[in-house]
Amino acid sequence: MQNKNSAKKRLMFIQKEDYNFLAYSTILLLNTLECTTETRKFKDFRKIAYLVDFINENGNPRTFDQSQLAIIYSRAQIKKKLLHHLLVVLKNKKIIEVSINGSSKTIDLWLNKGMVSTQFLDKFFFEREINNIIQLKVSVGANLRTLTIKTLADKIFTQNNVLTWEV
């Protein structure tokens, strides 16, 4: 019976909606973009929901077709809620710091590198994901860290004929 329950849990696991998956993707993104102080913060955590698939599959959105991009966009809407919960956990564990941006009414964040194992941030272990983040930064723009969520959605989705709704 235990093997059956174990197998059932594995079947019910959806990687892209897993907190651990989102946590390591967020930490790698913040570290690679050097968002490690309040002055170099990542503006608007909701952008991460749109970037996770590119971080883990292929950093260049232009390699995805319209239907793939539409799926990524739709999934991002669900991930925003998961990310909000995750930020509370990461903040409570002091892995990230957050601030409320009054002018844009967003939650900005940065990595507290002192609370993350240097082994975790080993570039060799997460080489593929780090390269995807660098590729994403090149294809979307060097200002990925400070880009508004609307501009990000326009660059990745709207310009590729994916119907978007208010972000």
C-alpha positions in Angstrom: 0.0 0.0 0.0 2.9 2.4 0.8 4.4 1.9 -2.7 1.0 2.7 -4.2 0.6 5.9 -2.3 4.2 6.9 -3.1 3.5 6.3 -6.8 0.3 8.3 -6.6 2.1 11.3 -5.0 4.6 11.2 -7.9 1.8 11.3 -10.4 0.1 14.2 -8.7 3.3 16.3 -8.7 3.4 19.2 -11.2 6.9 20.5 -11.3 6.1 24.0 -12.5 3.6 24.5 -9.6 5.9 23.1 -6.9 7.1 25.5 -4.3 10.7 24.1 -4.3 10.9 24.5 -8.1 9.6 28.1 -7.9 12.0 28.8 -4.9 15.1 27.6 -6.7 14.1 29.4 -9.9 13.5 32.6 -8.0 16.8 32.4 -6.1 18.8 31.7 -9.2 17.1 34.5 -11.1 17.8 37.0 -8.3 21.4 35.8 -8.0 22.2 35.8 -11.7 20.7 39.3 -12.2 22.7 40.4 -9.1 19.6 41.5 -7.3 21.3 41.3 -3.9 20.7 44.7 -2.4 17.8 47.1 -2.1 19.4 49.4 -4.6 19.6 46.5 -7.1 16.2 45.0 -6.4 14.1 43.0 -8.7 11.0 45.1 -9.4 7.6 43.4 -9.2 7.9 39.8 -8.1 4.9 38.9 -10.4 7.3 39.0 -13.4 8.9 35.8 -12.1 5.7 33.9 -12.9 6.2 34.7 -16.6 10.0 33.9 -16.5 10.0 30.5 -14.8 9.4 28.4 -17.9 12.1 30.2 -19.8 14.6 29.8 -17.0 14.1 26.1 -16.9 13.4 25.2 -20.6 15.0 27.7 -23.0 16.0 31.3 -22.2 15.0 32.6 -25.6 11.2 33.3 -25.9 11.6 33.5 -29.7 12.2 29.8 -29.9 8.7 29.1 -28.6 5.7 29.1 -31.0 2.5 31.0 -30.4 0.6 28.2 -28.7 3.5 27.4 -26.4 3.7 31.0 -25.4 0.0 31.1 -24.8 0.3 28.2 -22.4 3.2 29.8 -20.6 1.1 33.0 -20.2 -1.9 31.2 -18.9 0.1 29.2 -16.4 1.8 32.4 -15.2 -1.6 33.6 -13.9 -1.8 30.6 -11.6 1.9 30.9 -10.5 1.4 34.5 -9.3 -0.6 33.3 -6.3 1.9 30.5 -5.6 4.7 33.0 -5.8 3.0 35.4 -3.3 2.8 32.5 -0.8 6.4 31.5 -1.5 7.7 35.1 -0.9 6.2 35.1 2.5 8.1 31.8 3.3 11.4 33.0 1.8 11.1 36.3 3.6 10.3 34.6 6.9 13.4 32.5 6.4 15.4 35.7 5.6 16.4 34.3 2.2 15.0 37.3 0.5 14.1 40.8 1.5 11.1 42.7 0.2 10.0 46.3 -0.1 6.7 47.8 -1.2 7.1 50.1 -4.2 4.6 52.9 -3.5 4.7 54.5 -6.9 4.1 51.3 -8.9 2.2 49.5 -6.1 4.3 46.4 -6.4 6.4 44.2 -4.2 10.1 44.3 -5.1 12.6 41.8 -3.8 16.3 41.0 -3.5 18.3 38.0 -2.4 20.0 37.8 0.9 23.1 35.9 -0.3 24.4 35.4 3.2 21.4 33.1 3.9 21.9 30.9 0.9 24.5 28.1 0.8 27.4 28.8 -1.5 27.0 25.2 -2.7 23.5 26.0 -3.8 24.7 29.0 -5.8 27.3 26.8 -7.5 27.3 27.8 -11.2 28.2 24.3 -12.3 25.2 22.6 -10.7 22.7 25.1 -12.2 24.6 25.9 -15.3 21.7 25.3 -17.7 19.3 27.5 -15.8 21.9 30.3 -15.3 22.6 30.2 -19.1 18.9 30.4 -19.8 18.6 33.5 -17.5 21.5 35.1 -19.3 19.9 34.3 -22.7 16.6 35.6 -21.4 18.2 38.9 -20.3 19.7 39.2 -23.8 16.5 38.5 -25.7 14.1 40.5 -23.4 16.6 43.3 -22.6 19.3 44.2 -20.2 16.7 46.0 -18.0 14.9 42.7 -17.2 15.4 43.5 -13.5 13.6 46.9 -13.7 11.2 46.3 -16.6 7.5 46.8 -15.8 5.3 43.7 -15.9 3.3 45.2 -18.8 6.4 45.8 -20.9 7.6 42.3 -20.2 4.3 40.8 -21.2 4.3 42.9 -24.4 7.8 41.9 -25.4 7.3 38.2 -24.8 3.7 37.6 -25.5 1.8 40.4 -27.3 4.6 40.9 -29.9 4.3 37.2 -30.6 0.5 37.4 -31.2 -0.5 35.9 -27.9 -3.7 37.4 -26.5 -3.1 38.9 -23.1 -5.4 40.3 -20.5 -4.6 42.8 -17.8 -1.4 41.8 -15.9 
